[in-house]
């Protein structure tokens, strides 16, 4: 076995332990510095979304699951009391982060792309950092707001290590790199021989325009 190969976290571990180990590998591999509180928050987020139904809300009229748009969640939050506003902004930020990390490739095929999710998620976390009374939690939200795409990369790494999505479509991987500047996508493209050491992202974007 290649000594440099990444170790896949044991699937027999508890979800909390599994995600903690997977995130540690992601941060080390991507050279992302993260506060322990930010790591703990991400572990809780991953555990919460193990149940896919948590990505949706229940329609009071029909009783069916639905997923409100990010814009709807944000607009609704603006007219709510502080406590409820924080809950909705947290849902907006968390949903944006999780979907961008685990389903970012599919977003590139839709009208609303990963940039939109990153913008909305970053705004939500930024607002939370300003109105949250807990100073430590405020710092976590502020970190997520300023480095949203770095944390998206970390979740994407976890997703790929768990074989929850395929990175075999080189075109989608390339589009992800061009649209977000993802370090993880860049690294994977270099491994596949799609980019060389002299490749410049700014020139690629200029040629596509």
Residue pairs with C-beta under 8 A, 6 or more apart in sequence:
6 25
6 29
6 161
7 25
8 161
9 18
9 21
9 22
9 25
9 161
9 162
10 18
10 21
11 18
13 21
15 46
15 47
15 50
16 43
16 47
19 42
19 43
19 46
19 47
19 158
20 39
20 43
22 157
22 158
22 161
22 162
23 39
23 42
23 43
23 46
23 154
23 158
24 39
25 157
25 161
26 32
26 153
26 154
26 155
26 157
26 158
26 161
27 33
27 34
27 39
27 154
29 157
30 150
30 153
30 154
30 157
30 183
30 184
32 147
32 150
32 151
32 153
32 154
34 143
34 151
34 154
35 139
35 140
35 143
37 136
37 137
37 139
37 140
38 140
38 143
38 144
38 151
41 140
41 144
42 151
42 154
42 155
45 94
45 97
45 98
46 98
46 155
46 158
48 54
48 94
49 55
49 98
49 102
53 65
55 67
55 95
55 98
55 99
56 65
56 66
56 67
57 65
57 66
57 67
57 68
58 64
58 65
58 66
59 65
59 66
68 76
70 92
70 95
70 96
70 112
70 116
70 117
70 120
70 121
71 120
73 88
73 91
73 92
73 95
74 89
74 92
74 120
74 123
74 124
76 88
77 84
77 85
77 88
77 89
77 92
78 85
80 88
82 131
85 131
86 128
86 131
86 132
89 124
89 125
89 127
89 128
90 124
90 128
92 120
92 121
92 124
93 121
93 124
93 125
93 128
93 141
93 144
95 121
96 117
96 118
96 120
96 121
96 124
96 148
97 121
97 144
97 148
97 151
97 152
97 155
98 155
99 107
99 117
100 107
100 114
100 117
100 118
100 121
100 148
100 152
100 155
101 151
101 152
101 153
101 154
101 155
101 156
101 158
101 159
102 155
102 156
102 159
102 164
102 165
103 165
104 114
104 152
104 156
104 176
104 180
105 165
105 167
105 169
105 172
105 173
105 176
107 113
107 114
107 117
108 114
108 172
108 175
108 176
108 179
109 172
113 179
114 152
114 176
114 179
114 180
115 179
115 180
118 148
118 149
118 152
118 180
121 144
121 148
122 144
122 145
122 146
122 148
123 145
125 141
125 142
125 144
125 145
125 148
126 141
126 142
126 145
128 138
128 141
129 138
129 139
129 141
129 142
129 145
130 138
132 138
132 141
144 151
149 180
149 181
149 182
150 183
152 180
152 182
153 182
153 183
153 184
156 182
156 184
157 184
159 165
160 167
167 173
167 188
170 189
170 192
170 194
173 185
173 188
173 189
173 192
173 194
174 185
174 189
174 194
176 182
176 185
177 185
177 186
177 189
177 195
177 201
178 201
178 204
178 205
178 208
181 201
186 195
186 201
189 195
190 196
190 197
